[in-house]
Amino acid sequence: VHGRLRARESTEGEQHRGKSAAHPQPRTGPSGLSRTPFRSLVHSNSAGSASAGPSMPALAGQSKVAIVESMKGFKSGERPATVMGRLSKGYSDAEFEAMGEFFSKQKPFTTSQTLDRAKVAKGAQLHEKNCARCHVENGKEIKDNSPVMAGQWVKYLEIQMADYHSGKRKMFDRKAEKMKPLSQSDLDAIAHFYASVK
C-alpha cells in the first residue's frame, strides 16, 4: 500500500511539474498581486505580447497615472466597459497604483498590423493640427498624463475615439474642442496614424 501511495505521489508530482512547465506562472506587480484579473492583464501584456486582442490596449510602458485613472473609471462606471467594469470592482485604489507602477515600467511593445497608407498620411496631418500639443512625439511620449497612443491596435483606437466623439466617454474641454469638429473618417485616419507609429 505504501509503495502504491509513493508511486502515486511521484506520478502526481511529475504531472504537476509538467503542467507548471507548460503554463508558467505570470509575473506579479510590485505588491505581489496575483489574483485572476491581474494575472490576466500580465499574460495579455507580458514581454512579446502587445495585448490579448485588437480591441484591448497594450499597457507596457503606459503612463502610470493613465492606468490608475482608467481602472478607477472602470470601477466607478464612468468609463464604459464590457468586462473591466466587473473585474475592477474587486480591487482597491492601492492595488490600482500597484498595477500602474508595474505596467509603466515594462518595455513598450508596438503592434504589427496592416494599415491604410492613405489614412496614415491624412491622420498625420490631423495629428499635427489637432492632437500634437498633448500627444507629443506622435503619441509616443506622455504629457499631462495623456496615454501613449503610438503603436496601439487600430481597432482599439477607433473604439475609444468613437466613445469620446459620441459622448460615451467624458473628455475635458480642450480635448472636446479639438475632437467634436472631426468627422468619422478623420477619426479613423488619426487611429491609423497612431497605430503606424513605432
C-alpha positions in Angstrom: 0.0 0.0 0.0 2.7 2.4 1.0 4.6 1.6 -2.2 1.5 2.3 -4.3 0.9 5.6 -2.4 4.6 6.7 -3.0 4.3 5.8 -6.7 1.0 7.8 -7.0 2.6 10.8 -5.2 5.6 10.6 -7.5 3.3 10.5 -10.6 1.2 13.4 -9.4 4.3 15.4 -8.7 5.6 14.8 -12.2 2.3 15.7 -13.6 2.2 18.9 -11.6 5.7 19.9 -12.7 4.7 19.2 -16.3 1.7 21.5 -16.0 3.9 24.2 -14.4 6.4 24.0 -17.2 3.6 24.2 -19.9 1.8 27.0 -18.1 4.4 29.1 -16.2 3.1 31.4 -13.5 2.8 35.0 -14.7 4.7 37.9 -13.2 3.1 39.9 -10.5 3.1 43.6 -9.6 5.3 45.2 -7.0 2.9 44.5 -4.2 2.6 40.8 -5.2 -0.7 41.0 -6.9 -1.6 37.6 -8.3 -5.4 37.4 -8.4 -7.1 36.2 -11.6 -7.9 39.6 -13.2 -4.4 41.0 -12.6 -2.8 37.7 -13.8 -4.9 38.0 -17.0 -3.6 41.5 -17.6 0.0 40.4 -17.0 -0.4 37.5 -19.5 -2.0 39.8 -22.1 0.7 42.5 -21.7 3.8 40.5 -20.9 7.0 40.7 -22.9 6.5 39.8 -26.6 2.8 40.4 -26.4 1.1 43.7 -27.3 -2.3 42.7 -25.8 -4.8 39.9 -25.8 -6.5 41.2 -28.9 -7.1 44.2 -31.2 -9.8 45.7 -29.0 -7.5 45.8 -26.0 -4.7 48.2 -25.3 -1.0 47.4 -24.8 -0.2 48.6 -21.3 3.5 48.1 -21.3 5.2 51.5 -20.9 1.9 53.2 -20.4 1.5 56.2 -18.1 1.0 55.1 -14.5 -1.5 57.8 -13.9 -3.4 56.9 -17.1 -3.7 53.3 -16.0 -4.8 54.2 -12.5 -7.4 56.7 -13.7 -8.7 54.1 -16.2 -9.1 51.4 -13.6 -10.9 53.9 -11.2 -13.1 54.9 -14.1 -13.9 51.3 -14.9 -14.8 50.7 -11.2 -17.0 53.7 -10.9 -18.7 53.1 -14.2 -17.5 56.5 -15.5 -15.6 54.7 -18.3 -17.7 52.3 -20.4 -16.5 48.6 -20.5 -17.8 45.1 -21.1 -15.5 43.2 -18.8 -13.2 45.5 -17.0 -16.1 47.2 -15.1 -16.8 43.9 -13.3 -13.2 42.9 -12.8 -12.1 46.3 -11.4 -14.7 46.2 -8.6 -12.6 43.6 -6.8 -9.6 45.9 -6.4 -8.7 48.8 -4.1 -7.1 52.1 -5.2 -3.8 50.9 -3.7 -3.9 47.8 -5.9 -4.6 50.1 -8.9 -1.5 52.0 -8.0 0.5 48.7 -8.0 -0.8 47.8 -11.4 0.1 51.2 -12.8 3.6 51.0 -11.3 4.1 47.5 -12.7 3.0 48.2 -16.3 4.5 51.7 -16.5 8.0 50.1 -16.0 7.6 47.5 -18.7 9.3 48.0 -22.1 6.8 49.3 -24.6 5.7 46.9 -27.3 4.3 48.0 -30.6 1.8 46.0 -32.6 2.3 44.6 -36.1 -0.8 45.2 -38.2 -2.0 46.1 -41.7 -2.9 49.7 -42.1 -4.3 52.0 -44.8 -1.4 54.2 -46.1 -3.8 57.0 -47.3 -5.4 57.1 -43.8 -2.0 57.2 -42.1 -0.9 60.2 -44.2 -4.2 62.0 -43.6 -4.0 61.1 -39.9 -0.5 62.6 -39.6 -1.8 65.9 -40.8 -4.8 65.9 -38.5 -2.5 64.9 -35.6 -0.3 68.0 -36.2 -3.3 70.3 -36.3 -5.4 68.9 -33.5 -3.5 66.5 -31.3 0.2 67.2 -31.2 0.0 69.6 -28.2 -0.9 66.8 -25.8 0.1 63.7 -27.6 3.8 64.6 -28.2 6.3 62.8 -30.3 3.5 61.4 -32.5 1.8 59.9 -29.5 4.9 58.1 -28.1 5.6 60.4 -25.2 3.4 61.1 -22.1 2.4 64.7 -21.4 0.0 65.8 -18.7 -0.7 62.1 -18.1 -2.0 61.6 -21.6 -1.9 57.9 -22.5 0.6 56.5 -25.0 -1.2 56.3 -28.4 1.7 55.2 -30.6 1.7 51.5 -31.7 -1.7 50.6 -30.3 -4.1 48.4 -32.2 -6.1 50.5 -34.7 -9.3 48.8 -33.6 -8.8 49.8 -30.0 -8.1 53.4 -31.0 -11.2 53.5 -33.2 -13.4 52.2 -30.4 -12.0 54.8 -27.9 -12.3 57.7 -30.3 -15.9 56.7 -31.1 -16.7 56.6 -27.4 -15.3 60.1 -26.9 -16.9 61.5 -30.0 -20.4 60.1 -29.1 -20.1 61.4 -25.5 -20.0 57.8 -24.1 -16.6 58.7 -22.6 -16.1 62.1 -20.9 -13.4 64.4 -22.1 -12.0 67.7 -20.8 -12.9 70.9 -22.6 -9.7 71.3 -24.6 -10.0 67.8 -26.0 -13.7 68.2 -26.8 -12.9 71.5 -28.6 -10.5 69.6 -30.9 -12.4 66.4 -31.4 -16.0 67.5 -31.9 -15.5 69.1 -35.3 -13.8 65.9 -36.6 -15.7 63.5 -38.9 -15.7 59.8 -38.6 -13.3 59.5 -41.4 -11.0 62.0 -39.7 -11.0 59.8 -36.5 -10.3 56.7 -38.5 -7.4 58.4 -40.1 -6.0 59.5 -36.8 -6.3 56.0 -35.4 -4.4 54.6 -38.4 -1.7 57.2 -37.9 -1.1 56.4 -34.3 -1.2 52.7 -34.9 1.5 53.2 -37.5 4.0 54.9 -35.2 6.8 52.7 -34.0 
